[in-house]
Each structure stands twice: as structure tokens, then as C-alpha cells.
Amino acid sequence: MAVKLSREEQYGIMALVDLAYNLNGGPAQVRQIAKRQKIPQRFLEQIFAKLRQADVVIGKRGPRGGYSLAKDPKDIKLEEVMRALRPKLQEDQRTDAPALAELIDVVWSEIEGSFQSTLRGVSLANLCERARELGISDATESVSNDSAGSVESHSFSSTLS
């Protein structure tokens, strides 16, 4: 059984890997990332707003604006990204839970702890290295500057599957 990411989580990780993989000294525009990774631009803007609020990315306004990573890719762990994008789960308020329900809660907490530990061990730099190992080339080179804004690129979705 595989752990499933929400579309928001998957797109957020893809966009951050795109930023990390294509570090070029300046901010990247959401429009470019959305085209490269085939992510709806408005949805990606909402994702970046959450990532900015969590200090994962830095936003810069203006014609040369966009987003850049707030830290070195090796210092941004998937746990931090997931915390920014995953909605807070409601705590179960049961006070008279049957013993088996309590057992399941304890085991589930242990599983979640293991999952969090794994997420703490994976950085954006790790994902970039994995992309290189899989032969995913630098997507920045494939962005055209023509008036149509056409983009040919590799998507990172296969990296996350």
C-alpha cells in the first residue's frame, strides 16, 4: 500500500524541486514553473502562497519577480514542505473510546512518527539528485522566450511516483 499525496502536495513538491533543480541566481516566475511542470497556474499560485507563509520560499514582486528558495535545497526537508501544505488533521475528541480504538490510535501514531522521520531525511537536494539519476534534464533550458511562451520540458511527476 503506497502513501498517496494530495494533488496540492505533489504539485508543491514538483514546483520546489523545479526551483531547486534550476537554481540560476534569480527568482523563477510561477507562470514558467506551471508551464514546465504542467500545473494549473492559479493553483500553483495558491500553493506558493502557503509555501511563502511557511518560509520555504521567498517571493519578490515586480517584472523580474518570482519565487526563490528560502534556504539551500539540502536544508529544505520534505517534512517542512508537507507541514506547509497538508491540512491540519482534527484530533479525535472521544473520551470514551473503546480499547481497540485506542490501540489503533497508538499504532497509527507510531506509523505517522515513522513517516515524519522519513520525510525529515529527504531534502530537495536529494530529490534533485534522484532526478539526475533518472535522466531528467535541466528544465530551464527548455523554456522559450518567444511571444507565445511555449515550453518544452520534463515533468517531475514521474520522480515523485
Backbone torsions as a table, in degrees:
resi	resn	phi	psi	omega
1	MET	NA	125.4	-178.5
2	ALA	-94.3	146.1	173.4
3	VAL	-76.0	127.0	-178.4
4	LYS	-96.9	135.0	173.6
5	LEU	-91.7	146.3	171.4
6	SER	-69.5	162.0	178.2
7	ARG	-60.0	-39.3	178.9
8	GLU	-61.7	-43.9	178.9
9	GLU	-65.0	-45.3	-179.9
10	GLN	-62.5	-47.7	179.5
11	TYR	-62.9	-39.9	179.2
12	GLY	-62.2	-44.9	178.5
13	ILE	-65.6	-43.0	178.0
14	MET	-58.3	-45.0	-178.5
15	ALA	-65.2	-39.8	179.4
16	LEU	-69.2	-39.3	176.0
17	VAL	-63.9	-40.2	176.3
18	ASP	-57.4	-47.7	178.3
19	LEU	-60.1	-46.8	-177.7
20	ALA	-67.5	-41.2	-176.5
21	TYR	-68.7	-29.5	-174.9
22	ASN	-112.2	33.8	178.9
23	LEU	-56.5	123.8	-179.9
24	ASN	-137.8	19.8	175.8
25	GLY	88.4	-18.5	-179.6
26	GLY	-124.6	167.9	179.3
27	PRO	-70.2	151.3	176.9
28	ALA	-103.5	141.1	179.3
29	GLN	-83.1	141.4	179.7
30	VAL	-56.1	-39.1	-179.3
31	ARG	-56.6	-43.7	-179.1
32	GLN	-67.4	-45.3	179.6
33	ILE	-63.0	-43.7	-179.9
34	ALA	-58.6	-42.7	179.4
35	LYS	-68.2	-45.6	-178.9
36	ARG	-60.3	-41.6	-173.6
37	GLN	-100.3	3.8	178.0
38	LYS	56.2	50.6	178.8
39	ILE	-114.2	134.3	176.2
40	PRO	-55.9	127.2	-172.9
41	GLN	-59.8	-45.0	-178.4
42	ARG	-63.0	-38.5	178.3
43	PHE	-66.1	-42.0	179.6
44	LEU	-64.8	-36.0	176.3
45	GLU	-61.1	-40.1	177.9
46	GLN	-65.6	-40.0	179.1
47	ILE	-63.9	-46.1	-179.9
48	PHE	-64.0	-31.9	176.6
49	ALA	-61.8	-42.3	177.8
50	LYS	-66.7	-41.5	-179.8
51	LEU	-66.6	-35.5	177.2
52	ARG	-67.6	-42.7	179.5
53	GLN	-61.7	-31.4	179.8
54	ALA	-89.8	6.8	179.6
55	ASP	61.1	32.7	174.4
56	VAL	-88.4	-35.4	177.6
57	VAL	-127.1	162.8	175.7
58	ILE	-117.1	130.9	178.7
59	GLY	-100.2	141.0	176.8
60	LYS	-128.1	126.6	-179.3
61	ARG	-85.3	162.8	174.3
62	GLY	109.3	176.5	-175.6
63	PRO	-62.0	-29.7	177.5
64	ARG	-105.0	22.4	-177.4
65	GLY	-82.8	-177.0	-179.6
66	GLY	150.2	-154.5	-178.1
67	TYR	-122.9	146.0	171.8
68	SER	-135.9	162.7	179.6
69	LEU	-69.5	142.3	-180.0
70	ALA	-77.2	-20.3	-178.6
71	LYS	-140.7	173.0	173.9
72	ASP	-61.3	142.2	-178.8
73	PRO	-54.8	-30.6	179.8
74	LYS	-71.2	-17.7	-178.9
75	ASP	-98.3	-1.1	176.9
76	ILE	-103.6	108.5	-177.3
77	LYS	-93.7	152.4	179.2
78	LEU	-60.4	-28.9	177.9
79	GLU	-59.0	-43.5	180.0
80	GLU	-64.5	-40.6	179.7
81	VAL	-65.9	-46.9	-179.0
82	MET	-63.8	-37.8	178.3
83	ARG	-62.4	-36.0	179.9
84	ALA	-71.8	-32.0	-171.9
85	LEU	-104.4	-25.3	-176.3
86	ARG	-81.8	126.6	178.1
87	PRO	-63.0	146.8	179.4
88	LYS	-66.7	131.3	178.2
89	LEU	-81.9	141.0	177.4
90	GLN	-73.4	132.6	174.7
91	GLU	-72.8	140.3	177.7
92	ASP	-72.5	125.8	-175.4
93	GLN	-93.9	12.3	-178.6
94	ARG	-64.8	135.1	176.5
95	THR	-107.9	-19.1	-178.5
96	ASP	-114.3	42.4	-177.3
97	ALA	-68.7	138.5	175.5
98	PRO	-62.7	157.2	-176.9
99	ALA	-56.8	-40.4	-179.7
100	LEU	-66.1	-35.2	176.8
101	ALA	-64.9	-39.4	177.3
102	GLU	-64.9	-39.9	177.5
103	LEU	-60.0	-46.3	179.7
104	ILE	-62.1	-41.4	177.8
105	ASP	-59.9	-42.8	-179.9
106	VAL	-64.3	-47.4	-179.7
107	VAL	-64.0	-42.2	179.7
108	TRP	-62.7	-38.6	176.9
109	SER	-62.6	-38.9	177.4
110	GLU	-64.9	-41.6	178.4
111	ILE	-63.5	-45.8	178.3
112	GLU	-60.7	-37.6	177.4
113	GLY	-63.0	-41.8	177.4
114	SER	-64.7	-41.1	179.3
115	PHE	-62.8	-45.8	178.7
116	GLN	-61.3	-39.8	178.6
117	SER	-62.3	-41.5	177.5
118	THR	-63.7	-44.8	179.4
119	LEU	-61.8	-34.9	178.1
120	ARG	-66.9	-22.8	-177.9
121	GLY	-90.0	-2.5	-177.6
122	VAL	-117.6	122.9	179.8
123	SER	-107.9	168.9	174.0
124	LEU	-61.1	-35.4	177.5
125	ALA	-61.8	-39.4	176.7
126	ASN	-61.1	-42.8	179.9
127	LEU	-66.9	-36.9	177.0
128	CYS	-63.3	-43.0	178.4
129	GLU	-62.4	-41.4	178.2
130	ARG	-62.8	-39.9	177.7
131	ALA	-61.1	-43.1	178.3
132	ARG	-62.4	-42.9	178.7
133	GLU	-60.4	-34.1	-179.9
134	LEU	-83.9	-0.8	177.0
135	GLY	81.3	20.5	177.4
136	ILE	-81.7	117.9	-174.5
137	SER	-82.1	171.0	-179.1
138	ASP	-63.9	113.1	-176.3
139	ALA	-71.7	-20.3	-178.5
140	THR	-62.3	-38.9	-177.6
141	GLU	-62.6	-22.8	-174.6
142	SER	-90.4	-0.9	179.4
143	VAL	-81.5	121.1	177.4
144	SER	-84.9	153.0	177.1
145	ASN	-105.4	21.4	179.2
146	ASP	-76.3	169.8	-174.9
147	SER	-65.5	-27.3	179.8
148	ALA	-76.6	-21.0	178.8
149	GLY	69.2	32.1	-178.5
150	SER	-68.4	149.5	-176.7
151	VAL	-136.2	130.9	170.6
152	GLU	-118.4	130.1	-177.3
153	SER	-160.9	176.2	172.7
154	HIS	-100.2	138.7	177.3
155	SER	-93.5	145.8	178.2
156	PHE	-86.8	3.4	-176.0
157	SER	-61.3	-33.5	179.2
158	SER	-69.6	-26.5	178.1
159	THR	-67.3	-32.6	-175.2
160	LEU	-89.7	-9.5	-176.3
161	SER	-82.0	NA	NA
